[in-house]
Amino acid sequence: MSSTGPLLLWDGVRATAATVTSFVSDLRDVTITPTGLLYTLSGNTLTRYDTAYGLTQGNWRVRTVISGLNDARSVTWLVP
């Protein structure tokens, strides 16, 4: 069964959450960085959203970081 659901982001100030994007039941992992970037992982794509700009301007500045992954499950970040 396939379903679509929104990815919502709330900044703690607004009355309602903002919709970043919608996913078709393939969202695997979500990470928000201290710099205001949000990364989403689906089974085949890692995508970056600029949440600071998105919450203020409504334009999320979406960028595909990696595509063509094979059934990805999660993201691990290594900090030097």
Secondary structure, 3 states (H helix, E strand, C coil): CCCEEEEEECCCCCCCCEEEEEEECCCCEEEECCCCEEEEECCCEEEEEEHHHHHHHCCCCCEEEEECCCCCCCCCCCCC
